[in-house]
Amino acid sequence: MLGKSHSLVLAFASTVLQSAIAVAAPPSPEYRLIWQDEFNGTELDLDKWSYRYLGPRRGGINAEDAIVLNGKGFLEIVTSEVGDEFHTGMIGTQDKFEARYGYWETRVRLQEEPGHWFAFWLQSPDMRPTETPGDPATMGAEIDVVEYPAIWFNDVLQTVIWGGYGHGSSASQRTTIPGLNDGFHTFGVEWTEDEYIFYVNDRETWRTSQGLSHRPQYVILSLEVAENPEGWVGDVADGEFPDRVVVDYVRVYQK
């Protein structure tokens, strides 16, 4: 994510999702839908989304034409090989939709090739590089509802980063979800005044009260190309492209 060093999350715990984990029912009956995009039509709704960081980003090029609405109710973020470059895409709701707390969810069919990773995340306009750690209550946090490199097959990473980039802190959970690399899956976070509760396929995978943001944040969908072929997502040169993430919807609920 923006300015993030994945060295912050190397010490994450790994857990296998078991039936003993409580079945969540987010959103609960207390929640009401306040914002959504079902990705109908053939053009991105620019009243809801903006293209982010167009141009060089990490090991790829963010391009508008990497964001495709296929006319069947799905958004596709496509990574393609263009000459000796890899083009991909990122969109966000900054300055168009921001909210504090609630249940935030997407339904996605994940990518298959190495060297790029998908993320559904919440970001604060004030989360930035800092010389000294900031207060997440007012600065906000990076809330990675899901990050997925295809070389992990059935594992996802869920992370909170706070205090600013470079001098901040992080907490993460890596979870194994059988069948993750096949079909559609839902990823959500319930963000309250007291904690974050993360879900995959309506089952709780992790909860933490660390880095708790108390300010409005916005949504980002991204598919990023790694700049380091020896890194955590593998070498993009080993993949077959184009490859894509297919997004069914993004929905936000509040009590």
N, C-alpha and C positions, 0 to 999 in steps of 0.2 A: 504494500500500500504506500501511500505518500511518504517518502523518506524513511520507510521502515527498514530496519536491519533485522533479518530473520535470525541473527545471532541472539536476539532478545528472547526467542522462543524455543531454543534448542533443548531447554530443560523441561519441556512439557511432559505431563503424565500421559500414559497410553492406557486406554481401557476398552474392553469389548462390550458392546451393548448387549445386555442380558435381559431376559424377561422379568427379572427382579426389579429393573428400573421402573419407576412409577410411570404409568401411562398418563400422559398429559392430555388435556382436551382444550388446547388453545384455539381460538380465543374462548374463554369461558362465557357463560350467558351474560356476564356483566359487560362484556366488550361489544362495541358497535363499530362497524366499518366507517372510517373517516376519510380514507384515500385509497385509490386503487388504480391500476392500469392492467387491463386484460389483453392488451396488445392486439386489438382488433384493427382491421384495415391494412393498409400497405405503407403507411408513413408514420414515423415516430412522432408522437404528440409533443411538440415543442412548447406547449403550455405547461407540460409536466416535467419534461426532461431537457437537459442540455448535454451536448457532446463535451467530454472532458479531455484536457491535455492533448489536443490535436497536434500531430507532429511526433518527433522522436520521444520515446518514453521507454526506459529500460532497454531491452534488446529488440524492440519493435517500433512500429510507426502506428500511432492511433489515427484512424481514418474514419470519416463519416460513413463511407460505403461499407464499412465492416459491420454496421448496425443495420439489420434487415428485418422488416416486418413481412412475413411470408404470405399474408392474406388468409391464413388459416387459424388466426388467433394466437400466433406465437411470435416472439421476438427472437431473432438469431444474432448472436455475436460470433463473427466468423474470423478466424485467423487464416490468412492466405499468404503464400509465398509469391512475392512480386519482384522479379529480378533476383537480386541478392538481398532483398529486404523481406521482413515479415510484417504484414499489416494486420492490425487487430483493432479492438474498440473498447470504449468506456463511456458510460453515461451516468449522470447524476441529477438530483433534484434540487441542488443548491439554489437559493433565491427563488425557488418556485414552490417547494414544499419542504417544510421542516416541522418537526413535532418533538415533544418531550414525553417520554414514557410510552407505554402501550405495548401491543404485540405486533411484530413486524415479520412478514412471511413472504417467501417466494417458492415457486414450484418449478423445477429445472430438470432437464436431461443434460447430463454433464458431458464434457469433451472426452476424447479418447486418446489423444496423442501426447507425447512428452514435450517438455520445453515451454509450455505455457500453463497458466493456472487461472481458474475461475474464482471470483469472490463476489459475495453479496455482503455489503458492509454499510455501517452507519458512521457518518463523519461529522465533525464540528467545524465550522468556519475558523475557529480559533486554535485548532489543534495544529501545531506547527513546530519547526525546529526551535529549540530554546537553549539558552546558556545555563539556566537553572530549572529544576523541575517546577511545573505549574500545578495548580489545583484543578483536578478534573471536574470538580463541582461547577466551576465557572468556565474553565477552558474547554470542557468536554473531553471526549475520548474517541479513539478509534475502536469500534465494536465490529469485529469480523464475525458475522453470523455464520459464515462458512467460507473456507478457502479449500480448494481442491486441485492438486496436481494429479494428472491421470496415472503417473507412475506409482501412486499410493493405492491404486485399484479400489479398495473398499474402505479407505480411511479418509476422514475429514479433519481439518483443524479449525477450532473455534478459539478466538483470541480477544482479549481486551488490552489496549495499549493506552497509557495515560501519562500525563506530566510533560508532554511534548516529545518531539523526536530528537534523538541524540542523547538526551539526559533524562529520559522518562523511564517508566517501568512497564512490565507486561505480565500477563498471566494467560496460560493457554491450556487447552485440552485437545488431545488427539483421540479420536474414537473410531472404532471399526464398526461399519454398518454392512452386514452381508447383503450382497446384491446391489451395492451402491453404484457400480459401474454399468448398470443395466436399467433402462427405463427412466421414468420421472420420479423425483423425490422432492419432498418439502423440507425447507430449512427455515427456522424461525427463532426469534428471541423475544422473551417477555421481559421488558425493561420497566422496573418499578422504582419507587423512591428508595428501596432497600437493597435491591440486587438485580442481577441479570440471570435469567433462566433460559438456557439454550435447548433447542429441540431439533431432532431429525425425524421426519415421518411421524410427527405427533408424539414422539417419545422424548422425554427429558434425557439429555446427554451430559449436561454440566450446569452448575450454577456457581456464581461468585458475586461477592459484594465489593471486590477490589475495583479501583478505578471508576467509581460510580459517577456518571455524568448527571447533572441536574439542569441541563440547558437543552434547548431544541437542537436536533440534529437532522441531517438529510440522508437520503439513500444513494448508494452507488452500486451499479452492476459493472463488472469489469472482467476482461479476459486479457491477461498480460503475458508478454513474452519475456522470459528470463534473459538477463544479460550475461549470466555466468553458466556455461555449459556443464560445469561441475557442481552446480548448486542443487537446491532441494527439489526442483521440479524436473530435472533432467535436461537433456540437450535437444533443442528444437531441431537440430540437424538430423536427429534420429527419427523424426516423425514424418507422417505422410499428410500433406495439406492440400486443399483446405480442410479445416476441422472446426467444429462449432459447438457452442452451448446454446440450447434451446430453452427459452424462458416462457412459461405459460402465463404467469401473472406475478405482480407484486401487490400486496395488500397490507394496509396498516389499520389497526383497531385501537380504540381507547375506551376506557371505562367512562 
